[in-house]
Amino acid sequence: MADLTITAANVVAGNTATIARGIAAATITAGQILYLDPTSGKYGLADTDSATAAVRTVAGVALHAASANQPIALVTAGPVTIGAAILAGVFYYASGTAGGICPVADVAAGDYPSVIGYGLSTTVLQVKIDNSGVVLA
């Protein structure tokens, strides 16, 4: 398996989604997962196998594209049409590719697993972030 192939134009927050807003630290595409940099206060691309704990701590899913220093909105909880084919009932995690989302089957040794959420349907991801902070042996 591989990271979700997300069509950015199809990423849409559900009516009950919780949305945070901030400033992008780098170029971001809709559907990528983000972390909040505690030093700059900006959102960057989360990565499950980063050497930096903050980068491994997922904050949410980007709703639109942004370049560095532009405004960004992200879903922190609730439903989001993710713009990719997913499976209902399957949990999805932060990937080893910066900003990527992968199915549970792709979580590997050396990763710090962070649950992004689970499939509510074949198109809607229920964002329910859980950052484990523990390395997978």
C-alpha positions, -999 to +999 in steps of 0.1 A: +000+000+000+010+036-002+001+071+010-034+083+000-034+100-034-054+131-026-071+153-052-066+187-035-096+203-052-119+177-036-108+183+001-139+198+019-146+202+056-178+187+069-205+208+085-195+197+120-157+199+116-136+219+140-114+243+120-082+260+131-065+289+113-030+301+112+000+308+090+019+284+068+056+277+074+061+262+040+042+253+008+011+233+017-014+214-004-050+207+006-052+173+023-017+173+038-013+168+075+002+197+095+020+203+128+023+236+147+058+248+152+061+259+188+089+284+180+075+302+150+038+295+157+033+285+120+020+253+105+044+230+086+041+194+072+039+167+098+062+136+094+059+105+116+096+096+114+111+131+120+139+134+145+120+165+159+091+157+183+071+188+173+071+177+136+057+143+146+028+159+165-001+162+141-024+192+145-048+187+116-055+183+078-050+213+055-082+225+038-065+245+010-031+253-005-009+280+009+027+292+004+050+301+032+037+330+053+002+328+039-030+320+059-040+283+062-071+266+076-071+230+089-095+205+102-085+195+137-115+172+144-146+160+126-155+149+091-135+159+060-141+148+025-104+138+019-103+138-019-090+102-020-104+067-020-104+053+015-120+024+033-148+028+058-137+016+093-100+017+084-077+039+106-053+063+088-020+075+102+007+101+096+031+089+070+069+089+068+064+112+038+061+148+051+024+158+049+013+123+039-015+101+052-012+063+051-033+033+061-024+014+093-007-013+072+020+012+062+030+022+097+066+009+101+093+004+128+109+037+137+077+056+132+060+075+160+024+065+151-002+093+150-037+084+142-053+110+118-087+094+119-108+067+103-129+062+072-166+070+077-172+061+041-152+057+009-146+095+007-151+109+042-123+108+069-134+113+105-105+133+119-097+122+154-061+129+160-041+108+186-004+115+188+012+085+205+046+100+211+060+065+213+084+050+187+072+017+171+098-010+176 
